[in-house]
């Protein structure tokens, strides 16, 4: 706590007070020492900025909770974007393999293939054929 107080330019008592109010959280070691994350330092700076704008502590707590929720959802969105991006790359690779094969099919083979597929797949094949024509 002392290190955090020094870095944040706050007193240990203030850090303790914010912790007791639930504005910041600390992990506890086996020997009961508090360990604060980098995010806590950011939150302390945010708290001080809000206090400088005369925000009450309950309003600051609400803002911190909202900030945390947004951060969590942002992480979820980023993970999902990564998954979709990988899927798109994989599809591009598969299309690159399919295009030369489709180019060697005649119209009847393409028609037969389209009939065996669902509508989305059939539309994709037709799009691929038009791209290669």
C-alpha positions in Angstrom: 0.0 0.0 0.0 2.9 2.3 0.8 4.3 2.0 -2.7 1.0 2.6 -4.3 0.4 5.7 -2.1 3.8 7.1 -3.1 3.3 6.5 -6.8 -0.3 7.9 -6.7 0.8 10.8 -4.5 -1.9 9.9 -1.9 -1.8 9.0 1.7 -2.0 5.4 2.9 -5.1 6.4 4.8 -6.7 7.6 1.6 -5.9 4.3 -0.2 -7.3 2.4 2.8 -10.5 4.6 2.7 -11.0 4.0 -1.0 -10.5 0.3 -0.5 -13.0 0.2 2.3 -15.6 2.1 0.2 -15.1 -0.4 -2.6 -13.7 2.1 -5.0 -10.5 0.1 -5.5 -9.7 -3.6 -4.8 -6.6 -5.3 -3.6 -5.5 -8.9 -3.8 -4.2 -10.4 -0.5 -1.1 -12.4 -0.1 -0.8 -15.4 2.3 0.8 -13.0 4.8 -2.2 -10.6 4.3 -0.3 -7.9 2.4 -2.3 -6.0 -0.1 -1.3 -6.2 -3.8 -2.7 -3.6 -6.2 -2.9 -4.0 -9.9 -1.8 -1.5 -12.5 -5.5 -0.9 -13.1 -5.9 0.4 -9.5 -3.4 3.1 -10.2 -5.4 4.2 -13.2 -8.6 4.1 -11.1 -6.9 6.2 -8.4 -6.0 8.9 -11.0 -9.6 8.7 -12.3 -10.9 9.1 -8.7 -8.7 12.2 -8.2 -9.9 13.7 -11.5 -13.5 13.2 -10.5 -12.9 14.7 -7.0 -11.3 17.7 -8.7 -14.6 18.1 -10.6 -16.4 17.9 -7.2 -18.1 14.5 -7.9 -19.4 12.8 -4.8 -17.8 9.5 -4.0 -21.0 7.5 -4.6 -21.1 8.9 -8.2 -17.4 8.1 -8.6 -18.0 4.5 -7.5 -20.8 4.3 -10.1 -18.6 5.6 -12.8 -15.8 3.2 -11.9 -18.3 0.3 -12.0 -19.5 1.4 -15.4 -15.9 1.8 -16.6 -15.1 -1.8 -15.4 -18.2 -3.2 -17.2 -17.3 -1.4 -20.5 -13.7 -2.7 -20.1 -14.9 -6.3 -19.6 -17.3 -6.1 -22.6 -14.6 -4.5 -24.7 -12.3 -7.5 -24.0 -15.1 -9.9 -25.0 -15.7 -8.0 -28.2 -12.0 -8.0 -29.0 -11.8 -11.7 -28.4 -14.8 -12.3 -30.7 -13.3 -10.0 -33.4 -10.1 -12.1 -33.2 -12.1 -15.3 -33.6 -14.1 -13.9 -36.6 -10.9 -12.6 -38.2 -9.2 -16.0 -38.0 -12.4 -17.6 -39.5 -12.3 -15.1 -42.4 -8.6 -15.9 -43.1 -9.4 -19.6 -43.0 -12.3 -19.0 -45.4 -10.1 -17.0 -47.8 -7.6 -19.9 -47.8 -10.3 -22.4 -48.5 -11.7 -20.2 -51.3 -8.3 -20.0 -52.8 -8.2 -23.8 -53.0 -11.8 -24.0 -54.4 -11.4 -21.4 -57.1 -9.2 -23.4 -59.4 -11.4 -26.5 -58.9 -14.5 -24.5 -59.8 -12.9 -23.1 -62.9 -12.5 -26.7 -64.2 -16.2 -27.5 -63.8 -18.7 -27.2 -66.6 -22.1 -25.5 -66.2 -23.9 -28.8 -65.6 -21.5 -29.8 -62.9 -21.9 -26.4 -61.2 -25.7 -26.7 -61.5 -25.6 -30.3 -60.0 -23.3 -29.1 -57.2 -25.6 -26.1 -56.4 -28.6 -28.3 -56.1 -27.0 -30.5 -53.5 -26.2 -27.5 -51.3 -28.2 -25.2 -49.2 -29.2 -21.8 -50.5 -26.2 -19.9 -48.9 -23.7 -22.4 -50.2 -25.2 -22.3 -53.6 -25.1 -18.5 -53.7 -21.5 -18.6 -52.6 -20.6 -21.1 -55.4 -22.4 -18.9 -58.0 -20.5 -15.8 -56.6 -17.2 -17.7 -56.9 -18.0 -18.7 -60.5 -18.9 -15.1 -61.4 -15.6 -13.9 -59.9 -13.6 -16.4 -62.0 -15.5 -15.8 -65.2 
